[in-house]
């Protein structure tokens, strides 16, 4: 009986240790760089709020509509939710300053994908007379 009690006590102690390990508080996200902060300041309060809502509540398809965000980054963003501010999205795996700048440009464009202007091709030379 004494052995059973000892075994149960050891088991209970080990379970309480593993439960304590899983109850560690979440680490606060790293402080965004000055560049990220500066890019974020170019957003109007309304754009910033809309982008934050999209990042916190958008489904995978909505996140993937943002330029630079594919399936892997969309899932990484969903993993770090909830975000207190748009700049905190850089704590998601694969989201850095460049991707954040693309997000801001997307928000500033009214959440519409913009296509870069097409390069004008040089006019084709007319066939020289008699060259066939």
N, CA, C and O atoms as a GROMACS GRO file, in nm:
protein
  528
    1UNK      N    1   0.083  -0.119   0.000
    1UNK     CA    2   0.000   0.000   0.000
    1UNK      C    3   0.088   0.126   0.000
    1UNK      O    4   0.057   0.225  -0.066
    2UNK      N    5   0.197   0.117   0.076
    2UNK     CA    6   0.287   0.231   0.083
    2UNK      C    7   0.348   0.258  -0.054
    2UNK      O    8   0.366   0.374  -0.093
    3UNK      N    9   0.381   0.152  -0.127
    3UNK     CA   10   0.438   0.167  -0.262
    3UNK      C   11   0.337   0.233  -0.356
    3UNK      O   12   0.373   0.320  -0.435
    4UNK      N   13   0.213   0.194  -0.347
    4UNK     CA   14   0.109   0.250  -0.431
    4UNK      C   15   0.094   0.400  -0.403
    4UNK      O   16   0.082   0.480  -0.496
    5UNK      N   17   0.095   0.436  -0.277
    5UNK     CA   18   0.086   0.577  -0.240
    5UNK      C   19   0.205   0.656  -0.294
    5UNK      O   20   0.187   0.767  -0.344
    6UNK      N   21   0.324   0.602  -0.285
    6UNK     CA   22   0.445   0.668  -0.334
    6UNK      C   23   0.438   0.684  -0.486
    6UNK      O   24   0.472   0.790  -0.539
    7UNK      N   25   0.394   0.580  -0.553
    7UNK     CA   26   0.381   0.584  -0.699
    7UNK      C   27   0.281   0.690  -0.741
    7UNK      O   28   0.306   0.765  -0.836
    8UNK      N   29   0.168   0.697  -0.673
    8UNK     CA   30   0.067   0.798  -0.704
    8UNK      C   31   0.119   0.939  -0.676
    8UNK      O   32   0.090   1.032  -0.752
    9UNK      N   33   0.193   0.955  -0.570
    9UNK     CA   34   0.248   1.087  -0.536
    9UNK      C   35   0.348   1.132  -0.642
    9UNK      O   36   0.348   1.249  -0.682
   10UNK      N   37   0.433   1.042  -0.688
   10UNK     CA   38   0.531   1.074  -0.792
   10UNK      C   39   0.459   1.108  -0.923
   10UNK      O   40   0.496   1.203  -0.992
   11UNK      N   41   0.358   1.032  -0.955
   11UNK     CA   42   0.281   1.056  -1.077
   11UNK      C   43   0.211   1.192  -1.070
   11UNK      O   44   0.214   1.267  -1.167
   12UNK      N   45   0.151   1.224  -0.961
   12UNK     CA   46   0.082   1.351  -0.944
   12UNK      C   47   0.181   1.467  -0.953
   12UNK      O   48   0.152   1.570  -1.013
   13UNK      N   49   0.297   1.450  -0.892
   13UNK     CA   50   0.399   1.555  -0.896
   13UNK      C   51   0.448   1.578  -1.039
   13UNK      O   52   0.464   1.693  -1.082
   14UNK      N   53   0.472   1.471  -1.113
   14UNK     CA   54   0.521   1.486  -1.251
   14UNK      C   55   0.414   1.548  -1.340
   14UNK      O   56   0.446   1.626  -1.430
   15UNK      N   57   0.288   1.515  -1.316
   15UNK     CA   58   0.180   1.576  -1.394
   15UNK      C   59   0.168   1.725  -1.364
   15UNK      O   60   0.141   1.804  -1.454
   16UNK      N   61   0.186   1.762  -1.239
   16UNK     CA   62   0.177   1.904  -1.204
   16UNK      C   63   0.293   1.982  -1.265
   16UNK      O   64   0.275   2.098  -1.302
   17UNK      N   65   0.409   1.922  -1.278
   17UNK     CA   66   0.521   1.989  -1.343
   17UNK      C   67   0.494   2.010  -1.492
   17UNK      O   68   0.521   2.117  -1.545
   18UNK      N   69   0.441   1.907  -1.558
   18UNK     CA   70   0.415   1.922  -1.701
   18UNK      C   71   0.302   2.021  -1.726
   18UNK      O   72   0.302   2.090  -1.827
   19UNK      N   73   0.206   2.029  -1.636
   19UNK     CA   74   0.097   2.126  -1.650
   19UNK      C   75   0.151   2.267  -1.632
   19UNK      O   76   0.107   2.360  -1.700
   20UNK      N   77   0.246   2.284  -1.541
   20UNK     CA   78   0.305   2.415  -1.518
   20UNK      C   79   0.384   2.459  -1.640
   20UNK      O   80   0.388   2.578  -1.672
   21UNK      N   81   0.448   2.365  -1.709
   21UNK     CA   82   0.524   2.398  -1.830
   21UNK      C   83   0.433   2.449  -1.940
   21UNK      O   84   0.471   2.541  -2.013
   22UNK      N   85   0.316   2.393  -1.951
   22UNK     CA   86   0.226   2.434  -2.059
   22UNK      C   87   0.152   2.563  -2.026
   22UNK      O   88   0.090   2.623  -2.114
   23UNK      N   89   0.157   2.606  -1.901
   23UNK     CA   90   0.085   2.726  -1.861
   23UNK      C   91   0.175   2.850  -1.860
   23UNK      O   92   0.141   2.950  -1.798
   24UNK      N   93   0.291   2.844  -1.928
   24UNK     CA   94   0.380   2.959  -1.935
   24UNK      C   95   0.310   3.072  -2.008
   24UNK      O   96   0.243   3.049  -2.109
   25UNK      N   97   0.325   3.194  -1.959
   25UNK     CA   98   0.262   3.306  -2.028
   25UNK      C   99   0.325   3.326  -2.166
   25UNK      O  100   0.443   3.298  -2.187
   26UNK      N  101   0.243   3.376  -2.260
   26UNK     CA  102   0.293   3.402  -2.394
   26UNK      C  103   0.397   3.512  -2.388
   26UNK      O  104   0.382   3.610  -2.315
   27UNK      N  105   0.503   3.493  -2.466
   27UNK     CA  106   0.604   3.598  -2.474
   27UNK      C  107   0.546   3.714  -2.553
   27UNK      O  108   0.471   3.694  -2.649
   28UNK      N  109   0.580   3.834  -2.511
   28UNK     CA  110   0.532   3.950  -2.587
   28UNK      C  111   0.609   3.955  -2.719
   28UNK      O  112   0.726   3.919  -2.724
   29UNK      N  113   0.542   4.001  -2.825
   29UNK     CA  114   0.608   4.004  -2.955
   29UNK      C  115   0.727   4.101  -2.952
   29UNK      O  116   0.727   4.197  -2.876
   30UNK      N  117   0.827   4.075  -3.036
   30UNK     CA  118   0.941   4.166  -3.039
   30UNK      C  119   0.898   4.305  -3.087
   30UNK      O  120   0.803   4.319  -3.164
   31UNK      N  121   0.970   4.404  -3.041
   31UNK     CA  122   0.938   4.542  -3.079
   31UNK      C  123   0.966   4.560  -3.228
   31UNK      O  124   1.076   4.527  -3.275
   32UNK      N  125   0.869   4.610  -3.303
   32UNK     CA  126   0.889   4.631  -3.447
   32UNK      C  127   1.001   4.732  -3.472
   32UNK      O  128   1.026   4.821  -3.390
   33UNK      N  129   1.067   4.718  -3.586
   33UNK     CA  130   1.177   4.807  -3.621
   33UNK      C  131   1.126   4.948  -3.647
   33UNK      O  132   1.006   4.971  -3.666
   34UNK      N  133   1.219   5.042  -3.647
   34UNK     CA  134   1.184   5.182  -3.673
   34UNK      C  135   1.128   5.196  -3.815
   34UNK      O  136   1.040   5.278  -3.839
   35UNK      N  137   1.179   5.116  -3.908
   35UNK     CA  138   1.129   5.122  -4.046
   35UNK      C  139   0.983   5.079  -4.052
   35UNK      O  140   0.901   5.142  -4.120
   36UNK      N  141   0.950   4.971  -3.981
   36UNK     CA  142   0.811   4.923  -3.978
   36UNK      C  143   0.721   5.029  -3.916
   36UNK      O  144   0.612   5.056  -3.966
   37UNK      N  145   0.766   5.088  -3.807
   37UNK     CA  146   0.688   5.194  -3.740
   37UNK      C  147   0.666   5.312  -3.834
   37UNK      O  148   0.557   5.369  -3.840
   38UNK      N  149   0.771   5.350  -3.908
   38UNK     CA  150   0.761   5.464  -4.000
   38UNK      C  151   0.664   5.435  -4.114
   38UNK      O  152   0.585   5.522  -4.151
   39UNK      N  153   0.670   5.315  -4.168
   39UNK     CA  154   0.578   5.277  -4.277
   39UNK      C  155   0.435   5.276  -4.226
   39UNK      O  156   0.344   5.320  -4.296
   40UNK      N  157   0.414   5.227  -4.105
   40UNK     CA  158   0.279   5.220  -4.047
   40UNK      C  159   0.222   5.361  -4.026
   40UNK      O  160   0.101   5.380  -4.036
   41UNK      N  161   0.306   5.458  -3.996
   41UNK     CA  162   0.260   5.595  -3.973
   41UNK      C  163   0.205   5.660  -4.099
   41UNK      O  164   0.137   5.763  -4.090
   42UNK      N  165   0.232   5.602  -4.216
   42UNK     CA  166   0.180   5.659  -4.340
   42UNK      C  167   0.033   5.623  -4.362
   42UNK      O  168  -0.032   5.678  -4.451
   43UNK      N  169  -0.019   5.532  -4.281
   43UNK     CA  170  -0.160   5.492  -4.292
   43UNK      C  171  -0.249   5.593  -4.220
   43UNK      O  172  -0.211   5.648  -4.117
   44UNK      N  173  -0.366   5.616  -4.275
   44UNK     CA  174  -0.465   5.696  -4.203
   44UNK      C  175  -0.520   5.609  -4.090
   44UNK      O  176  -0.506   5.487  -4.095
   45UNK      N  177  -0.581   5.668  -3.989
   45UNK     CA  178  -0.638   5.588  -3.882
   45UNK      C  179  -0.740   5.485  -3.934
   45UNK      O  180  -0.748   5.373  -3.884
   46UNK      N  181  -0.817   5.525  -4.034
   46UNK     CA  182  -0.917   5.432  -4.091
   46UNK      C  183  -0.849   5.315  -4.162
   46UNK      O  184  -0.890   5.200  -4.146
   47UNK      N  185  -0.747   5.344  -4.241
   47UNK     CA  186  -0.674   5.237  -4.311
   47UNK      C  187  -0.609   5.142  -4.210
   47UNK      O  188  -0.610   5.020  -4.227
   48UNK      N  189  -0.553   5.200  -4.107
   48UNK     CA  190  -0.487   5.119  -4.004
   48UNK      C  191  -0.588   5.027  -3.936
   48UNK      O  192  -0.559   4.909  -3.912
   49UNK      N  193  -0.705   5.080  -3.905
   49UNK     CA  194  -0.809   5.001  -3.840
   49UNK      C  195  -0.859   4.889  -3.932
   49UNK      O  196  -0.881   4.776  -3.888
   50UNK      N  197  -0.877   4.921  -4.061
   50UNK     CA  198  -0.923   4.820  -4.156
   50UNK      C  199  -0.819   4.710  -4.174
   50UNK      O  200  -0.853   4.592  -4.182
   51UNK      N  201  -0.692   4.749  -4.182
   51UNK     CA  202  -0.586   4.650  -4.197
   51UNK      C  203  -0.578   4.561  -4.073
   51UNK      O  204  -0.560   4.440  -4.084
   52UNK      N  205  -0.590   4.620  -3.956
   52UNK     CA  206  -0.587   4.543  -3.832
   52UNK      C  207  -0.703   4.444  -3.827
   52UNK      O  208  -0.686   4.329  -3.786
   53UNK      N  209  -0.821   4.488  -3.868
   53UNK     CA  210  -0.937   4.399  -3.872
   53UNK      C  211  -0.914   4.284  -3.968
   53UNK      O  212  -0.945   4.169  -3.936
   54UNK      N  213  -0.859   4.314  -4.084
   54UNK     CA  214  -0.828   4.209  -4.182
   54UNK      C  215  -0.728   4.109  -4.126
   54UNK      O  216  -0.746   3.988  -4.140
   55UNK      N  217  -0.623   4.159  -4.062
   55UNK     CA  218  -0.520   4.070  -4.007
   55UNK      C  219  -0.574   3.984  -3.894
   55UNK      O  220  -0.536   3.868  -3.880
   56UNK      N  221  -0.662   4.041  -3.812
   56UNK     CA  222  -0.715   3.967  -3.697
   56UNK      C  223  -0.833   3.876  -3.730
   56UNK      O  224  -0.851   3.773  -3.665
   57UNK      N  225  -0.913   3.913  -3.830
   57UNK     CA  226  -1.036   3.839  -3.854
   57UNK      C  227  -1.047   3.777  -3.993
   57UNK      O  228  -1.134   3.694  -4.017
   58UNK      N  229  -0.959   3.816  -4.084
   58UNK     CA  230  -0.967   3.764  -4.220
   58UNK      C  231  -0.939   3.615  -4.227
   58UNK      O  232  -0.851   3.564  -4.158
   59UNK      N  233  -1.015   3.547  -4.312
   59UNK     CA  234  -0.987   3.405  -4.332
   59UNK      C  235  -0.863   3.393  -4.421
   59UNK      O  236  -0.806   3.493  -4.465
   60UNK      N  237  -0.824   3.271  -4.447
   60UNK     CA  238  -0.702   3.247  -4.524
   60UNK      C  239  -0.708   3.312  -4.662
   60UNK      O  240  -0.609   3.370  -4.708
   61UNK      N  241  -0.822   3.303  -4.729
   61UNK     CA  242  -0.837   3.362  -4.863
   61UNK      C  243  -0.824   3.513  -4.858
   61UNK      O  244  -0.761   3.573  -4.944
   62UNK      N  245  -0.883   3.576  -4.757
   62UNK     CA  246  -0.874   3.722  -4.744
   62UNK      C  247  -0.731   3.765  -4.718
   62UNK      O  248  -0.685   3.866  -4.772
   63UNK      N  249  -0.660   3.690  -4.636
   63UNK     CA  250  -0.520   3.723  -4.610
   63UNK      C  251  -0.434   3.703  -4.734
   63UNK      O  252  -0.342   3.781  -4.760
   64UNK      N  253  -0.465   3.599  -4.811
   64UNK     CA  254  -0.388   3.571  -4.931
   64UNK      C  255  -0.414   3.673  -5.042
   64UNK      O  256  -0.340   3.677  -5.140
   65UNK      N  257  -0.516   3.754  -5.028
   65UNK     CA  258  -0.542   3.862  -5.125
   65UNK      C  259  -0.442   3.976  -5.107
   65UNK      O  260  -0.425   4.058  -5.197
   66UNK      N  261  -0.377   3.981  -4.993
   66UNK     CA  262  -0.277   4.084  -4.967
   66UNK      C  263  -0.151   4.049  -5.047
   66UNK      O  264  -0.104   3.935  -5.040
   67UNK      N  265  -0.097   4.143  -5.123
   67UNK     CA  266   0.026   4.114  -5.197
   67UNK      C  267   0.138   4.066  -5.104
   67UNK      O  268   0.160   4.124  -4.998
   68UNK      N  269   0.206   3.963  -5.145
   68UNK     CA  270   0.317   3.909  -5.067
   68UNK      C  271   0.275   3.803  -4.967
   68UNK      O  272   0.360   3.744  -4.901
   69UNK      N  273   0.145   3.779  -4.953
   69UNK     CA  274   0.097   3.680  -4.857
   69UNK      C  275   0.044   3.559  -4.932
   69UNK      O  276  -0.052   3.568  -5.008
   70UNK      N  277   0.109   3.448  -4.908
   70UNK     CA  278   0.064   3.322  -4.964
   70UNK      C  279   0.006   3.236  -4.854
   70UNK      O  280  -0.023   3.285  -4.745
   71UNK      N  281  -0.012   3.111  -4.883
   71UNK     CA  282  -0.075   3.019  -4.787
   71UNK      C  283   0.006   3.008  -4.658
   71UNK      O  284  -0.052   3.010  -4.549
   72UNK      N  285   0.138   2.996  -4.670
   72UNK     CA  286   0.222   2.976  -4.551
   72UNK      C  287   0.220   3.100  -4.462
   72UNK      O  288   0.205   3.089  -4.340
   73UNK      N  289   0.235   3.217  -4.521
   73UNK     CA  290   0.233   3.341  -4.442
   73UNK      C  291   0.095   3.367  -4.383
   73UNK      O  292   0.084   3.416  -4.271
   74UNK      N  293  -0.010   3.334  -4.457
   74UNK     CA  294  -0.146   3.353  -4.405
   74UNK      C  295  -0.165   3.269  -4.278
   74UNK      O  296  -0.221   3.316  -4.179
   75UNK      N  297  -0.119   3.146  -4.281
   75UNK     CA  298  -0.131   3.060  -4.163
   75UNK      C  299  -0.045   3.112  -4.048
   75UNK      O  300  -0.085   3.104  -3.932
   76UNK      N  301   0.072   3.166  -4.081
   76UNK     CA  302   0.159   3.222  -3.976
   76UNK      C  303   0.093   3.343  -3.911
   76UNK      O  304   0.104   3.363  -3.790
   77UNK      N  305   0.024   3.424  -3.990
   77UNK     CA  306  -0.047   3.541  -3.935
   77UNK      C  307  -0.160   3.494  -3.844
   77UNK      O  308  -0.180   3.549  -3.736
   78UNK      N  309  -0.234   3.393  -3.888
   78UNK     CA  310  -0.343   3.342  -3.805
   78UNK      C  311  -0.290   3.287  -3.673
   78UNK      O  312  -0.359   3.291  -3.571
   79UNK      N  313  -0.168   3.235  -3.674
   79UNK     CA  314  -0.109   3.177  -3.554
   79UNK      C  315  -0.076   3.283  -3.448
   79UNK      O  316  -0.083   3.254  -3.328
   80UNK      N  317  -0.040   3.404  -3.490
   80UNK     CA  318   0.001   3.507  -3.394
   80UNK      C  319  -0.113   3.597  -3.349
   80UNK      O  320  -0.091   3.693  -3.275
   81UNK      N  321  -0.233   3.568  -3.393
   81UNK     CA  322  -0.350   3.647  -3.352
   81UNK      C  323  -0.377   3.630  -3.203
   81UNK      O  324  -0.341   3.526  -3.147
   82UNK      N  325  -0.437   3.725  -3.138
   82UNK     CA  326  -0.480   3.855  -3.186
   82UNK      C  327  -0.364   3.954  -3.186
   82UNK      O  328  -0.275   3.947  -3.101
   83UNK      N  329  -0.365   4.043  -3.282
   83UNK     CA  330  -0.265   4.148  -3.293
   83UNK      C  331  -0.322   4.276  -3.233
   83UNK      O  332  -0.434   4.315  -3.263
   84UNK      N  333  -0.245   4.339  -3.148
   84UNK     CA  334  -0.290   4.464  -3.086
   84UNK      C  335  -0.274   4.581  -3.182
   84UNK      O  336  -0.348   4.679  -3.173
   85UNK      N  337  -0.178   4.571  -3.273
   85UNK     CA  338  -0.152   4.678  -3.370
   85UNK      C  339  -0.100   4.614  -3.497
   85UNK      O  340  -0.047   4.503  -3.494
   86UNK      N  341  -0.115   4.683  -3.609
   86UNK     CA  342  -0.073   4.627  -3.737
   86UNK      C  343   0.077   4.598  -3.741
   86UNK      O  344   0.119   4.504  -3.809
   87UNK      N  345   0.157   4.675  -3.669
   87UNK     CA  346   0.302   4.654  -3.672
   87UNK      C  347   0.342   4.521  -3.612
   87UNK      O  348   0.451   4.470  -3.640
   88UNK      N  349   0.258   4.464  -3.529
   88UNK     CA  350   0.289   4.337  -3.464
   88UNK      C  351   0.284   4.218  -3.560
   88UNK      O  352   0.326   4.108  -3.524
   89UNK      N  353   0.234   4.239  -3.682
   89UNK     CA  354   0.226   4.130  -3.779
   89UNK      C  355   0.366   4.082  -3.818
   89UNK      O  356   0.382   3.969  -3.865
   90UNK      N  357   0.467   4.166  -3.799
   90UNK     CA  358   0.603   4.123  -3.834
   90UNK      C  359   0.655   4.014  -3.739
   90UNK      O  360   0.762   3.958  -3.762
   91UNK      N  361   0.581   3.985  -3.635
   91UNK     CA  362   0.619   3.874  -3.547
   91UNK      C  363   0.579   3.740  -3.606
   91UNK      O  364   0.620   3.635  -3.556
   92UNK      N  365   0.500   3.741  -3.712
   92UNK     CA  366   0.460   3.617  -3.780
   92UNK      C  367   0.577   3.568  -3.865
   92UNK      O  368   0.648   3.648  -3.926
   93UNK      N  369   0.597   3.438  -3.868
   93UNK     CA  370   0.704   3.381  -3.948
   93UNK      C  371   0.690   3.422  -4.094
   93UNK      O  372   0.583   3.411  -4.153
   94UNK      N  373   0.799   3.469  -4.150
   94UNK     CA  374   0.801   3.504  -4.292
   94UNK      C  375   0.752   3.643  -4.324
   94UNK      O  376   0.754   3.683  -4.441
   95UNK      N  377   0.709   3.718  -4.225
   95UNK     CA  378   0.661   3.854  -4.250
   95UNK      C  379   0.766   3.951  -4.197
   95UNK      O  380   0.788   3.961  -4.076
   96UNK      N  381   0.829   4.019  -4.289
   96UNK     CA  382   0.932   4.116  -4.252
   96UNK      C  383   0.896   4.254  -4.299
   96UNK      O  384   0.780   4.283  -4.331
   97UNK      N  385   0.996   4.341  -4.303
   97UNK     CA  386   0.973   4.480  -4.340
   97UNK      C  387   0.917   4.493  -4.482
   97UNK      O  388   0.827   4.573  -4.505
   98UNK      N  389   0.970   4.415  -4.576
   98UNK     CA  390   0.925   4.423  -4.714
   98UNK      C  391   0.780   4.381  -4.730
   98UNK      O  392   0.702   4.448  -4.797
   99UNK      N  393   0.745   4.269  -4.668
   99UNK     CA  394   0.607   4.222  -4.675
   99UNK      C  395   0.514   4.320  -4.607
   99UNK      O  396   0.403   4.345  -4.656
  100UNK      N  397   0.557   4.376  -4.496
  100UNK     CA  398   0.475   4.475  -4.426
  100UNK      C  399   0.452   4.598  -4.514
  100UNK      O  400   0.342   4.652  -4.518
  101UNK      N  401   0.556   4.641  -4.586
  101UNK     CA  402   0.542   4.756  -4.676
  101UNK      C  403   0.440   4.725  -4.786
  101UNK      O  404   0.365   4.814  -4.826
  102UNK      N  405   0.437   4.600  -4.834
  102UNK     CA  406   0.338   4.561  -4.933
  102UNK      C  407   0.196   4.567  -4.875
  102UNK      O  408   0.102   4.609  -4.942
  103UNK      N  409   0.182   4.524  -4.749
  103UNK     CA  410   0.052   4.530  -4.683
  103UNK      C  411   0.004   4.674  -4.672
  103UNK      O  412  -0.114   4.703  -4.697
  104UNK      N  413   0.093   4.763  -4.635
  104UNK     CA  414   0.057   4.904  -4.619
  104UNK      C  415   0.018   4.963  -4.754
  104UNK      O  416  -0.080   5.038  -4.763
  105UNK      N  417   0.093   4.930  -4.858
  105UNK     CA  418   0.059   4.980  -4.992
  105UNK      C  419  -0.078   4.929  -5.034
  105UNK      O  420  -0.155   5.003  -5.095
  106UNK      N  421  -0.109   4.805  -5.001
  106UNK     CA  422  -0.240   4.745  -5.031
  106UNK      C  423  -0.351   4.821  -4.958
  106UNK      O  424  -0.455   4.848  -5.016
  107UNK      N  425  -0.328   4.854  -4.832
  107UNK     CA  426  -0.427   4.929  -4.754
  107UNK      C  427  -0.445   5.070  -4.810
  107UNK      O  428  -0.557   5.121  -4.818
  108UNK      N  429  -0.335   5.132  -4.848
  108UNK     CA  430  -0.341   5.268  -4.901
  108UNK      C  431  -0.410   5.272  -5.037
  108UNK      O  432  -0.466   5.375  -5.076
  109UNK      N  433  -0.406   5.160  -5.110
  109UNK     CA  434  -0.473   5.152  -5.241
  109UNK      C  435  -0.620   5.115  -5.226
  109UNK      O  436  -0.687   5.085  -5.324
  110UNK      N  437  -0.670   5.117  -5.105
  110UNK     CA  438  -0.811   5.086  -5.082
  110UNK      C  439  -0.839   4.938  -5.083
  110UNK      O  440  -0.951   4.895  -5.113
  111UNK      N  441  -0.739   4.858  -5.048
  111UNK     CA  442  -0.751   4.712  -5.040
  111UNK      C  443  -0.783   4.651  -5.176
  111UNK      O  444  -0.852   4.550  -5.187
  112UNK      N  445  -0.732   4.716  -5.279
  112UNK     CA  446  -0.745   4.665  -5.416
  112UNK      C  447  -0.605   4.630  -5.464
  112UNK      O  448  -0.510   4.704  -5.443
  113UNK      N  449  -0.594   4.516  -5.529
  113UNK     CA  450  -0.465   4.479  -5.586
  113UNK      C  451  -0.433   4.577  -5.697
  113UNK      O  452  -0.516   4.606  -5.783
  114UNK      N  453  -0.313   4.626  -5.694
  114UNK     CA  454  -0.269   4.715  -5.799
  114UNK      C  455  -0.173   4.640  -5.888
  114UNK      O  456  -0.092   4.560  -5.841
  115UNK      N  457  -0.182   4.665  -6.015
  115UNK     CA  458  -0.090   4.602  -6.108
  115UNK      C  459   0.012   4.706  -6.151
  115UNK      O  460  -0.023   4.820  -6.180
  116UNK      N  461   0.138   4.666  -6.154
  116UNK     CA  462   0.239   4.763  -6.193
  116UNK      C  463   0.218   4.805  -6.339
  116UNK      O  464   0.171   4.724  -6.420
  117UNK      N  465   0.251   4.929  -6.373
  117UNK     CA  466   0.231   4.973  -6.510
  117UNK      C  467   0.315   4.890  -6.606
  117UNK      O  468   0.428   4.851  -6.576
  118UNK      N  469   0.257   4.863  -6.721
  118UNK     CA  470   0.328   4.784  -6.821
  118UNK      C  471   0.433   4.871  -6.887
  118UNK      O  472   0.412   4.990  -6.912
  119UNK      N  473   0.546   4.809  -6.914
  119UNK     CA  474   0.652   4.880  -6.984
  119UNK      C  475   0.610   4.896  -7.130
  119UNK      O  476   0.557   4.803  -7.191
  120UNK      N  477   0.636   5.013  -7.182
  120UNK     CA  478   0.606   5.035  -7.323
  120UNK      C  479   0.715   4.968  -7.404
  120UNK      O  480   0.834   4.988  -7.381
  121UNK      N  481   0.672   4.890  -7.499
  121UNK     CA  482   0.772   4.825  -7.583
  121UNK      C  483   0.810   4.920  -7.695
  121UNK      O  484   0.731   5.004  -7.739
  122UNK      N  485   0.933   4.904  -7.740
  122UNK     CA  486   0.982   4.989  -7.849
  122UNK      C  487   0.902   4.959  -7.974
  122UNK      O  488   0.866   4.844  -7.999
  123UNK      N  489   0.873   5.060  -8.053
  123UNK     CA  490   0.797   5.035  -8.176
  123UNK      C  491   0.875   4.941  -8.268
  123UNK      O  492   0.998   4.949  -8.280
  124UNK      N  493   0.802   4.853  -8.331
  124UNK     CA  494   0.866   4.757  -8.420
  124UNK      C  495   0.911   4.828  -8.545
  124UNK      O  496   0.842   4.914  -8.599
  125UNK      N  497   1.028   4.790  -8.589
  125UNK     CA  498   1.081   4.847  -8.712
  125UNK      C  499   1.006   4.788  -8.829
  125UNK      O  500   0.979   4.668  -8.833
  126UNK      N  501   0.973   4.873  -8.922
  126UNK     CA  502   0.905   4.825  -9.042
  126UNK      C  503   1.004   4.747  -9.125
  126UNK      O  504   1.123   4.778  -9.130
  127UNK      N  505   0.953   4.647  -9.189
  127UNK     CA  506   1.041   4.569  -9.276
  127UNK      C  507   1.103   4.659  -9.381
  127UNK      O  508   1.036   4.744  -9.440
  128UNK      N  509   1.229   4.640  -9.402
  128UNK     CA  510   1.299   4.720  -9.504
  128UNK      C  511   1.243   4.680  -9.642
  128UNK      O  512   1.212   4.563  -9.665
  129UNK      N  513   1.231   4.775  -9.729
  129UNK     CA  514   1.178   4.742  -9.862
  129UNK      C  515   1.267   4.640  -9.932
  129UNK      O  516   1.390   4.651  -9.932
  130UNK      N  517   1.203   4.545  -9.989
  130UNK     CA  518   1.272   4.442 -10.065
  130UNK      C  519   1.332   4.331  -9.982
  130UNK      O  520   1.406   4.249 -10.035
  131UNK      N  521   1.303   4.327  -9.851
  131UNK     CA  522   1.360   4.219  -9.768
  131UNK      C  523   1.251   4.121  -9.733
  131UNK      O  524   1.181   4.137  -9.633
  132UNK      N  525   1.237   4.021  -9.814
  132UNK     CA  526   1.138   3.917  -9.788
  132UNK      C  527   1.195   3.783  -9.796
  132UNK      O  528   1.124   3.684  -9.777
   0.00000   0.00000   0.00000
